[in-house]
Amino acid sequence: MKFFSTFFFFLVVLNSMLSQTKDTVGVLDKAKEHVKISGGIGALGTFYQSTTMDSTRNPIFYQLNANLNIKVGSVSIPFSAVLNQQESKVSQPFNQYGLSPRYKGITAHLGYRTLKFSDYSLSGNQFLGVGADINPKNSMVRGKALYGRFAKEIVPTINPMGDIIGVPNLSRFGYGAMIEVGKRSNAIGVLVFKARDNLSSDSLLNQDATLKPGENLIFGVTTKQKISKKLSLKGEIDWSAYTKDLRNEETVMEGFSYLNNISPLFHANSSSTLTKAIKADLDYSLRKVKLGLAYRRIDPGYRTMGSVYLNNDFEDIQAKSTFRLFKNKLTLGGSFGIQRNNLDDSKYTEMLRVISSLNANYTINEHWVVNGMYSNFNSSSHSVLTKDIDTDSLRYIQVTRNSALQIMYAKANKVRRIAVSLRGNYQAAQTENIDATSINYVYNSALGVQYGFIKTGLNINLSLNGAKNINATSEITTIGPSLALSKRFLSGKLNTSLGFSVLKTIYDMSSGAIISTKILGTYKVNRHHNFNLSLSDLDKTTIISTTDKTHANELVISLGYNYSF
């Protein structure tokens, strides 16, 4: 009896599932009309061969990449991934993947992603984790948030030869949020970013005494203000609390007492510092005139775990302008700026830089264009201890002048097109200190001709480049031609190109030559499939004397395939 009741129940459930399946199929058929899937998959294989003994590049290299975008109505879900054989336990990840679904003004981030809060807080550092970017079209409130790993732990290993592989590194996690209120042209934003190194790797910390776990907390304010139709202001100020070594005992920071009252966000100790960074841009625009004033100040020791590299200990102010004359045919631009360092008087020397530049662009007619530029970079360094005593306080003066002129001609019709360019550049750098004065001159010039046949798809590029570097002890001359040909075949399905260049260098009693050959080919089977092949050969010869000659060769062959849908 129990069997029959169970069997009957199974039939009822099965019938219900079949009915639901029919309804589901109908729903899916309708959904297909609203679902759009696009993307692509690519594979690249590279062979490398070199005659140099110090080459460390792998002879075989492969890389796989994929991108996918699923769009359902107004919801967009992009996905990307990269895979190659360089992935290693003793390096930061090469293999990366990410997903950023979007719905109207809301974007979610999963995987390896990047977000930017401001220039001096979170700006460019990649993380593995989750994030969100809320930016509705007509909303007065916008926001960003994230949590993830900014660096993975690396424990060096020893190979069979006894070599240490990998640079020790602690894992680093961070999180942050930013809220901006107001119109897009008139808004104020507030941000918080926190990152901290992992302290649990005692063995790793004991292995490398120079490895110090740090902590960073940044609080910032940004603003965008449209003061009038012609005047606008952008700016930001960020405060960075940075602890160089978390293992130090917690202490009270004199002058920064409030840092000791924001636990658990930040624990101040003897290695903690509080610094700030300021940025402001004021722009005034008329119909044919643009004026701007920019100010930057970054305190000595300012650091952020949200940026790969950031200069500190400098303050500069710069004025810039742009004018358009003669019915916009002539554009003149110029800038003038002053920069200094040693803001806290902790260095033995301080630097003062004066930068000025002028550029012009003149469109004579539809065929001829002329542009030129001139810049002057003047810097001086003084001893802080004696700068106000006598001329011996002058450590050194460096003046660098750059000037360039370019003339371009272009003409095209239904049959052919031609373009000619002539460029020249001159640079003079003079350094003067107590002991000596040195001057270095650099000359560069280039002549290029481009000729294309529109119907046949044949393009010819010919150029001649030359350079001369002169200083007190040597003179180096470099000159050489280059030729590039490209041609389409099979109704545009096959694109080919050939490049050949020779660069000869003469310096003192020796000389050298570099011969480069490149061959590229791309075949598009259809709108989904395409193949590409490239070959690059670099041949380098150095002649020191009739009996002393060195030769090196590098060969790179790559084969790739891409599928798009």
N, C-alpha and C positions, 0 to 999 in steps of 0.2 A: 504494500500500500504506500509505503514511504517512497519506493522507487517511482511509482506512477505519479505521485504528487510532485516529486522533484522533476520528473520528465515534463509534466504539464507546465510547471513553473518555467522550465528552460525554454519550452516552445513559446510561451507568452513573452518572455524576455527577448528571445530571438526575433519574434515578429515585431516587437517594439523597436529593436535595434535596426531591422531592415527598413521599417518605416522612417526612422530618424535618418538612416543613411541616405534614402532617397531625397529627404528634405535637405540634408547636408550637401549632397551633390548639387542640388539646385542652387543652394546658397553660394557654393564655391564657384559654380559657373557664372553667377552674377558678380561675385567678388573679383573674378579675373579681369573684368572690364575696368575695375578701379585699382588694380594692382599693376605696377610697372617695376620691372626688375632690369637693372643694367649694371654693367661692371666689366671686369676683365681679369684674365689670369696670364701671367708672364713667367717665362723661364729663361735664364741666361747662364751659359757656360763659357768659361774663359780659360784659355791655355796661355801660360807665360813662360818665357825662356830668356835667360840672361847669361852673358859671359862674365859678368862682374862677380867677384868672389864674395863681396859683402852684401849681395842681394838676399833679403829675408822674405820676399814675397812667395806665397804658395804657387807652385806650378799649375795647379788646377783649382779653379774657383767656380762655385755655382751659387746662384741666387734665384729664389722663387718669390714671386709677389702676387698678391691678389687684392682686388678691390671690388666691392659689391655695394650696390645701392638699391634698397627696396623702398618703393614709394607706394603707400596706401592712402589714397585721398590726399590730404594735406600733411600726412605723416611721412617723413623721410628718414630712412635708417641706413646710413653709410657704414661700411666695414672695410678695413684694410689690414693686411698682414704682410710681413717680410720674413723670409727664411733663408739662411745661408750657413755655410759650414764654419764660419768664424765664431759661432756661438760657443762659449767656453765658460767653465766654472771659475776661471781665474781672470775674467774680464767683465765689464759692464755689458748688458745684453745687446746683441746684434739683431736677434730675431724679435720682431715687434709686431703687435697686432692691436687693433683698436676698433671701437664701435661708437658712433655718434648719432643716435636716432634723434630726429627733429620733428616737432609738431608745432606748427605755427611759429610762435616766438620762443619756444622752449626746446633746448638742446641738452641731451644727456651724453656724458662721456664715460666710456668704459674701455679699459686696457691702457695702452701707451698713448697718452694724450698730452697736450700743452694748453695752458691757460695764461692769460696776462691780466694782472691787476694794475700795475703801473711800471714805469721804467726802473724804479729803484726798490721794488719789492719782489713780486713774482713776475718774472719776465723771461720767458724762453726755456726754462728748465723743464725737461720732460719727466713725467711721473707715470707709474703704473698703479692705477686705481680707478676711482669713480669721481665724476664731477658733473656739474650742471651749469648751464648758462641760460638765464631767464631774461629774455629781451622782447616782450610783447610790443607790437607795432605802435600802439597809441597809448601805452602806459606811462605814467609818471614815475614808476618805480622799476628798476632793473637790478639784477643781482647775479653773482657768480659764487660758486662754492666747489671745494674739492677735498679729497683725502686720498693719499697714496704713498707709494714708495718712490723716493727720489734717487736712491742709490742702493744697490744690493751689496751684501757682504761678500768680500773676496778674501779667501784664505789661500795664500801662496802654496804651491806644491813644488816638489823637487823631482826633476826628470831623471831617467837612468844615467845621464851624463853628469849629474850633480848640480845642474843649473837650477836656480830658483825661477819659477814661472809665475808671473802675476805680481801685481802691486797690492799690498794689503789695504783693505778699505772696509769701513763699518757700514752697516745698513743704515739708511736714513729715511724716516717717515715724516710727512708733513700734512698739514691741513690749513684751510683758510677760507675766508668769505669776504665778499665785497658787495656793498649796496650803494646804488646811485639813485638819487632822487632829483626830479626836475625834468624839464624838456631836454632834448638831445643837445641843443645849443646853449642851454642854461641849466647846469646841473652841478650838484655837489655829491661826491662819493666818499665813503668811509670803508677802509679795508683792514683786515687783520690776517696775518700769515704767521704760522708757527711751524718750525721744523726742528727735529731732534735726532741725534745719532743714538744708536742702540748701545747700551752699556753692558749687555749680557754676555758679550764675547770676551770673557776674561783671558782665554788662551790667545786670542788675536791681539789684545792689548798688551799682553806680556811678551808677545813675539816681536812687536815693533814699538820701541819706546817713543818714537816720534809721532805715533798715532794718538791723537787726542780727540775724545768724543765731545762734540759741541752742541750748542742749543741756540736757537735764534727765534726772536719774537719781533715782528714788525707791525707797527700801527701807522696808518697813513690816511691822508686826506687829499682828494683830488677835486679839481673844479674846472668847469668850462662855462665861460660867461660871454654872451653876446651883448656887450655894453651898448652898442648902437649898430646901425646897419653897416657901418664902416670900421668899427673898432671891436676887437674880440680879445679875450684873455684865456689862456690855458695854464694850469699850474698844478703842482703837487708838492707835498711835503711828507716825508717818511721818517719815522724814528725807528732805529734798529737797536734792540737790546741783544747783545751777542755774548755768549759764554764760550770761551775757547776750550776749557777743560771742565767737564761736569764732575770730575772726581774731586775737585777742590771743595773744601768745606764751605757751606753756605755762610754768607756774611752780609752785613748791612753796608750798602754803598752810600758813602757820604756824597751829598748833593743830588742823589737820585733816590731818595727815600721811598718814593712811590713804587719803585721797582720791587721792593720787598713786600708789597702789599697786594700783589696780583697773583699770588700762588693759587692754583697749580699751573698757571700759564707760563710762569717764568720764575726760576730760582737763581737769584744773584749770588755770585761768589767772588773771590779775589781776582778771577780771570774775566769777569764780566765788564762790558763797556756799553755805554749808551751814546749813540751818534745819530746824526740826522743828515738828510739829503734834500735839497730844494731845487725845484725847476719851475721856471716861469717864462711864458712866451706872450708878448703883446704885439698884435698885428693890426695895422691900419691900412685899409684898402680903398683906393679911389678907382676911377674908371681906367686910368692908364698909369697909376702910381701905386706901388705897394711899399709900405714901410714896416719894419719889424725890429723888435728889441727882445733879446733873449738873455736870460740869467741862469747860471748853474752854480751850485755850491754843494760839494760833498765833503763831509768832515773827514779828517784823517782817521783811518781805521774802520771806516764804514764798510760793513759787509752784509750780504744777504745770501741765504741758502736758496733763494729763488731765482738766482741769475748765475749764468756760467762764469762770466767775467765782468768786473766792474771796477773802473778806476776810482780812486779816492784821493783826498787831500788836494783839491783844487777848487778854485773859484774863478769864474770867467763871466764876462759880459760882452755881448756882441750886438752890433747894430747892422742892419741890412736894408737894402732898398732895391727896387726894380722899376724901371721907367720904359714905357713904350712910346716911340716917336714915329713920325713920318708914316702915318696910317698903319701903324703896327709893323712896319717893315724893319725897324731898328729897335732892338731890345737891349737896354743897358742895365747891368746889375753890379752891385758892389757891397762890400761888407768890411767892417772894422771891429776888431775885438782885442781884449786884454785878458790874459790869464795869469794867475799866480798860484803858488803852492805854499807849503809850510804854514798852514793856517793856524796851527797851535804853537808855533815857534819851538818845535821839538827837534828840528833838523839843524845840522851845522851849516847847510847852504840853502838858499832859497832861489827859486827860478821865477823870472818875469818874462812872459811872452807877449809879443804884439803881432797880430795877424791882420793883414789887409789884403783885399782882392778886388779885382775889377774884371768883368767879362762883358763881351758885346757880341751880338748876333745880328747880321744884316742880310735880309733877303732882297737881293738886287732885282730879280724877276723869278719867273717860274722855273728857271734852269740854274741860276747861280745863287749860291749862299756862301757867305764869309762869316766866320766866327773867330774870336780871339779872346785870350785871357791873360791876366797878369796877377801874380800874388807875391807878397812879401811876408816872410816869416822871420821875425826878429826875437831872439831870446837871449837873456843875460842871467848869469848866476853870480851871486854874491855870497861871501862868507858872512854868516850871521853875527859872528863875534866882532868883526872889524869893518863892517860895511859902511859905518859912518865915520871912519877915521881918516883914511887916505885912499889913493888909487890902488894900493895893493889889495884892497878889499875886493876888487874886481877879479872874480875867478875866471870867467871866460865869457865871450860874446859870440853868438852864432847868428849869421844872417843867411837866409836861403831865399833866393829869388827864382820864380818860375814864370816863363812866358811861353805862349803857344799861339800858333796861327794855323787855321785850316781853311782851305778853299775847296768847294765842292761844286761839281757840274753834273746835271742829270737831264736826260732826254729820253722819251719813249714814244713809240707809235704802235700800230697794230702788228708790225712785223718784228721789230727789235727794240731793245732798250740798252742804253749806255750810261755809265756813271763813272766819273773820274774824281779822285780826291787827292789833294796834296797837303801834307801835314808836316809841320816842323815844331820842335820843342827845344827850349833852352833852359838849363838850370845851373845856377851858380850858388855854391855853398861855401861860406867863409867862416872859419872858426879861429878865434883869437883868444889866447890866454897869456899868462905871465911869461911862459917859457917860449912860445912860438906862435906863428900864425900859419894856418894852412888854408888853401883854396882848392876846391874841387869843381870841375866843370863837366857837365853832361849835355851832349847834343843828340837829339833823336830826329829822324826824318823818315817819311814814308810816302811812297807814290803808289796809288792803287787804281787799277782800271777794271771795270766790270762790263762785260758784254754778253747780252742774252738774246737768243733767238726764240721768240714766243711760240711759234707753231711747232718747232721741233723739240722744244724743251731743253735745248743745249745752252749751258751757261759757262762762261769763261771768266775766271778771276786771276789777274796777274798783278803782283805787287813786288816792290823793291824796298827793303828796309835797311836802314843804316843807323849806327850809333857810335859815339866816341866819348870815352870817359878819360879825363885828364886830371891828374893830381901832381903833387910835388915829386913823387917817386916813380910813377909809371904812367903809361898811356895805353889804353885798350881800345881797339877798333873792331867793330862788328858790322858785317855787311852780308847781305844775301837776298836772293830772289825766292819767290814762292809762286806756285801755279796750282790752281784748283779747277777741275772740270766736273760738271754734273750733267747728267743726261737721263731723260725718261724714255722707257721702252714699253712695248706691249700696251699701248693706250694708257700709259700712266701707271700701270700695275707694278712695273719694275723701275725703281729709282736707283741710280748708281752715281758714285762720285769718286774722284781720284785726286789726291793731294800730294804734292811734291815740293819740298823746300830744302834749300842749302843755306847754312849759316856758317860763315867763316869768321874766326876770331884771331886777331893778331895782338899779342901783348908781350912787351919787352923782346926777349930773344926767342920766344916760343910762339907757336900758333896752334890752332885747332879748327876742326870742322865737324859740324853736325848735319847729317843727311837724314831727312825724315820722309817716310812714305806712308800714306794712308789710303786704304781702299774700303769703301762702304757700299753695301748693297741692301736694299729693302724690297721684298716681293710681297705684294698684297694679293693673296689668293682671292678673297672676297671681302665683304664688309666685316666678317668675323675673324678671319685668320690672316696673319702676316708673319713673315720670317725676315730676319735681318742677320747679315754677316759683315764683320769688320776685321780688317787686318792692319796692324800698325807695326812698322819696322823703324827703329831708331839706331843709327850707326854713328858712333862718336869716335873721333881720332884726335889725339893730342901729340904734337911733335915738339919735343924739347930740343933735340939736336938731330943731326943726321944719323946718329946711332941709337938715339933714345926716343922711342916711339911707343905709344900705348893705343890700344884699340878695344872698344867695347860695343856690344850689340844687344839690343832688347827687341824681342818679338812678342806681340800680343795678338791672339786670335780669339774672337768672340763670336758665338752663335746664339741667337735669341729667337724665341717664339712668343707670340702674343695672341690671345684669343679674347675677343670682346663680344659682348652680347647686350 
